[in-house]
Amino acid sequence: MIDISDRLKQLRADVAVSIEQMAHFETEADDARLRALMSETPLAVAVARETQRHADSQRGAHEALLRSIHELEREQDAILDRIAAERP
């Protein structure tokens, strides 16, 4: 239980950082997309695609963190259920 609790604390801290990073990458992608629309150059379009890939990657990493948290919470709940079932 202690290990799960420690892992949950770390994952929740990682999620907080991930949210900030996601916001940063989304802003960068939006800015690059706007620059690409304004300049209409192949380089600007390529930069916009690349920044969007970074934003998508960060979103995927964030979602993976959330899945890990849900899995650990389910594991923790299962352990608590077993403990409760063993008590008279």
C-alpha positions in Angstrom: 0.0 0.0 0.0 2.8 2.4 0.8 4.5 1.7 -2.5 1.2 2.4 -4.4 0.6 5.6 -2.4 4.2 6.8 -3.1 3.8 6.0 -6.8 0.4 7.8 -6.9 1.9 10.9 -5.3 4.7 10.9 -7.9 2.3 10.4 -10.8 0.0 13.2 -9.6 3.0 15.5 -9.5 4.0 14.4 -13.0 0.5 15.2 -14.2 0.7 18.7 -12.8 3.9 19.2 -14.7 2.4 17.6 -17.8 -0.5 20.0 -17.8 1.8 22.9 -17.8 3.9 21.4 -20.6 0.8 20.5 -22.6 -0.4 24.1 -22.4 3.0 25.3 -23.5 3.2 23.0 -26.5 -0.4 23.7 -27.5 0.3 27.5 -27.5 3.5 26.9 -29.5 1.5 24.8 -32.0 -1.2 27.4 -32.3 1.3 30.2 -32.9 3.2 28.1 -35.5 -0.1 27.3 -37.2 -1.0 31.0 -37.4 2.5 31.9 -38.7 2.1 29.2 -41.4 -1.2 30.6 -42.4 0.1 34.1 -42.6 3.4 33.3 -44.4 2.2 30.4 -46.6 5.8 29.1 -46.9 6.8 25.5 -47.0 9.1 26.0 -44.0 6.4 27.6 -41.9 4.1 24.7 -42.7 6.7 22.2 -41.8 7.4 24.0 -38.5 3.7 24.1 -37.7 3.4 20.3 -38.4 6.4 19.6 -36.2 5.1 21.7 -33.3 1.7 20.0 -33.6 3.5 16.6 -33.4 5.2 17.8 -30.2 1.8 18.9 -28.7 0.2 15.6 -29.7 3.1 13.7 -28.2 2.8 15.6 -24.9 -1.0 15.0 -24.9 -0.3 11.3 -25.3 2.2 11.3 -22.5 -0.3 13.1 -20.3 -3.0 10.5 -21.1 -0.6 7.7 -20.3 0.0 9.3 -16.9 -3.7 9.5 -16.2 -4.1 5.8 -17.2 -1.3 4.8 -14.8 -3.0 6.7 -12.0 -6.4 5.0 -12.7 -4.7 1.6 -12.8 -2.9 2.2 -9.4 -6.2 3.5 -7.9 -7.9 0.3 -9.0 -5.1 -1.8 -7.5 -5.3 0.2 -4.3 -9.1 -0.2 -4.2 -8.7 -4.0 -4.7 -6.2 -4.2 -1.8 -8.5 -2.2 0.4 -11.4 -4.5 -0.5 -9.4 -7.6 0.4 -8.4 -6.1 3.7 -12.0 -5.1 4.5 -13.2 -8.6 3.5 -10.6 -10.2 5.9 -11.7 -8.2 8.9 -14.3 -9.8 11.1 
